[in-house]
Amino acid sequence: MYIYNITFNVEKDIEKDWLSYITNNFIPKMLQSGLLNAATTSKIKVDEAQGQSYSIQFKTDNQEQLQKFIADELYPILNELHTKFSPKMVYFATELDVIDQQQHQKNNQ
Protein backbone atom coordinates (compact mmCIF):
# COMPACT_ATOMS: atom_id res chain seq x y z
CA MET A 1 0.00 0.00 0.00
CA TYR A 2 1.11 3.54 -0.72
CA ILE A 3 0.00 6.69 1.08
CA TYR A 4 0.02 10.18 -0.37
CA ASN A 5 0.09 12.49 2.65
CA ILE A 6 -0.62 16.21 2.34
CA THR A 7 0.10 18.33 5.40
CA PHE A 8 -1.61 21.71 5.56
CA ASN A 9 -1.22 24.72 7.80
CA VAL A 10 -4.32 26.91 7.77
CA GLU A 11 -4.74 30.31 9.37
CA LYS A 12 -7.44 30.33 12.02
CA ASP A 13 -9.67 32.90 10.29
CA ILE A 14 -10.27 30.56 7.31
CA GLU A 15 -10.14 27.24 9.17
CA LYS A 16 -13.90 26.58 9.25
CA ASP A 17 -14.42 27.40 5.54
CA TRP A 18 -11.25 25.50 4.59
CA LEU A 19 -12.32 22.36 6.47
CA SER A 20 -15.77 22.47 4.87
CA TYR A 21 -14.22 22.81 1.41
CA ILE A 22 -11.75 19.98 2.09
CA THR A 23 -14.52 17.65 3.26
CA ASN A 24 -17.14 18.49 0.63
CA ASN A 25 -15.04 19.31 -2.45
CA PHE A 26 -11.32 18.56 -2.28
CA ILE A 27 -11.42 14.99 -0.95
CA PRO A 28 -14.29 13.84 -3.22
CA LYS A 29 -12.39 15.24 -6.25
CA MET A 30 -9.21 13.47 -5.15
CA LEU A 31 -11.07 10.14 -4.85
CA GLN A 32 -13.18 10.54 -7.99
CA SER A 33 -10.73 8.87 -10.40
CA GLY A 34 -10.67 5.65 -8.38
CA LEU A 35 -6.86 5.66 -8.32
CA LEU A 36 -6.90 6.61 -4.63
CA ASN A 37 -8.90 4.27 -2.40
CA ALA A 38 -9.57 6.17 0.82
CA ALA A 39 -8.81 9.38 2.67
CA THR A 40 -8.18 10.00 6.36
CA THR A 41 -8.20 13.57 7.66
CA SER A 42 -6.42 14.26 10.95
CA LYS A 43 -5.98 17.39 13.01
CA ILE A 44 -2.37 17.67 14.12
CA LYS A 45 -2.30 18.14 17.87
CA VAL A 46 0.26 20.88 18.29
CA ASP A 47 -0.22 24.39 19.67
CA GLU A 48 0.53 26.80 16.84
CA ALA A 49 0.08 30.54 17.08
CA GLN A 50 -0.16 31.07 13.32
CA GLY A 51 -2.79 28.48 12.49
CA GLN A 52 -3.92 24.89 12.66
CA SER A 53 -2.23 21.97 10.91
CA TYR A 54 -4.00 19.03 9.29
CA SER A 55 -2.86 15.86 7.58
CA ILE A 56 -4.84 14.14 4.85
CA GLN A 57 -3.66 10.66 3.95
CA PHE A 58 -4.83 9.17 0.66
CA LYS A 59 -4.32 5.42 0.29
CA THR A 60 -3.64 3.61 -2.97
CA ASP A 61 -2.73 0.03 -3.84
CA ASN A 62 0.66 0.64 -5.44
CA GLN A 63 3.17 3.21 -6.59
CA GLU A 64 2.06 2.98 -10.22
CA GLN A 65 -1.49 4.04 -9.34
CA LEU A 66 -0.16 6.90 -7.25
CA GLN A 67 2.16 8.11 -10.02
CA LYS A 68 -0.70 7.93 -12.55
CA PHE A 69 -2.89 9.97 -10.19
CA ILE A 70 -0.15 12.57 -9.69
CA ALA A 71 0.51 12.84 -13.44
CA ASP A 72 -3.13 12.89 -14.59
CA GLU A 73 -5.32 14.24 -11.78
CA LEU A 74 -3.54 16.00 -8.93
CA TYR A 75 -2.42 19.42 -10.13
CA PRO A 76 -5.75 20.91 -11.27
CA ILE A 77 -7.29 19.90 -7.92
CA LEU A 78 -4.42 21.39 -5.91
CA ASN A 79 -4.40 24.54 -8.05
CA GLU A 80 -8.10 25.09 -7.34
CA LEU A 81 -7.46 24.69 -3.60
CA HIS A 82 -4.43 26.98 -3.74
CA THR A 83 -6.36 29.65 -5.67
CA LYS A 84 -9.22 29.57 -3.16
CA PHE A 85 -7.21 29.71 0.08
CA SER A 86 -3.69 31.02 -0.60
CA PRO A 87 -1.87 32.83 1.04
CA LYS A 88 -3.67 31.79 4.24
CA MET A 89 -2.91 28.12 3.62
CA VAL A 90 0.36 26.35 2.89
CA TYR A 91 0.97 22.66 2.28
CA PHE A 92 3.52 20.04 1.42
CA ALA A 93 3.14 16.45 0.24
CA THR A 94 4.93 13.25 1.18
CA GLU A 95 4.75 9.82 -0.47
CA LEU A 96 4.83 6.90 1.98
CA ASP A 97 5.49 3.25 1.15
CA VAL A 98 3.84 1.13 3.84
CA ILE A 99 6.24 -1.68 4.70
CA ASP A 100 4.34 -3.24 7.62
CA GLN A 101 0.92 -2.92 9.18
CA GLN A 102 -0.17 -4.64 12.38
CA GLN A 103 -3.31 -4.55 14.45
CA HIS A 104 -4.01 -5.55 17.99
CA GLN A 105 -6.15 -8.69 18.16
CA LYS A 106 -8.77 -8.47 20.92
CA ASN A 107 -9.92 -11.64 22.64
CA ASN A 108 -13.69 -12.12 22.48
CA GLN A 109 -14.24 -13.48 25.97
N, C-alpha and C positions, 0 to 999 in steps of 0.2 A: 504494500500500500504506500502511496505517496500522499503527502499533505502539502498544500500550498497555503502558507500562513501569511496573512496581511495584518500588520500591527499598525494601528491608527492612534494618533493623539489629536483630540478634538477639544477646542476651546469650549468652556462651560456655557457660553451664551448661545451656542448652536447645538449643544449636545442632544437635546430632546428632538429637534427636527432632524438632525443627522441620524440618530438611532432609528427613528421612524422610517427615514428614507432607506437606510441599510436593510431593515427588516422587510419592508414592503416592495422595494424596487431593486436595490443592488444585488442582494442574495438571490432572489428569483431569476434575475438576468444571468447571474453567474452559473446557476444550475440548469438553465434552460436548454443548453446544448446536449446535456446528458453525459458530457465528458467528465464532469465533476459529480460525485455521488451524493455528497452530504455536506452540510455546513454547520459548524459550531461557533457561536458567538460567545466570547467571554469578556467580562470586565476585568481589567488588570487591577489588582488590589494594591495600589501604591498611592501615597498621598502626593499629588502633584499640584503645585500652585497655578500652573499655566493651563491646565486642562485635564481631561480624563483620557486614559488609554484603554483601547480595546484590541482584542485579537480575534480574527475570524479565520478559522481553519477549514479549508475545503479539502475533502478527501477524494482521491481518485485511485483506480486500480493499479496503474503503472506509470512509469515516467513518460512513455510514448503518448498516452492520453493527455497527460499534463502538458507536454510540449506542444501538442496539437491545439489544446485549449489556449495556451499562451499565444501561439502564432496566429490563430484564427479568430479568437473571441475576446480576449482580455482587454486589449487597449481601448477600444471604443467605450467599453463599460467603465473602465477606470477614468478615462477622459471626461465622461459625463459627470462622474462623482467629483472629480477634481474641479471642473468648471463650476459646479453647484456650490461647493463648500470651501474652496481655497480662497484666501490664505489661512483660514481658521482651522484647517485640518491638514495634517501631514501624515504620510504613511511610508512604510517600507515592506517589502515582501521577502519571504524566505521559503525555499523549497526544502522539504524534509523527507527523507527516505526512512520509513519505519522498518527497523531491523528486528524488533521483538515487541510482542504485545502479550501481556499476561493479565489475568483477572483472578480475583479472589473467589474461591469456590466456597459458598456457604453450605453448611450441613442442614438438611431439612429434618430436624428432629423435633 
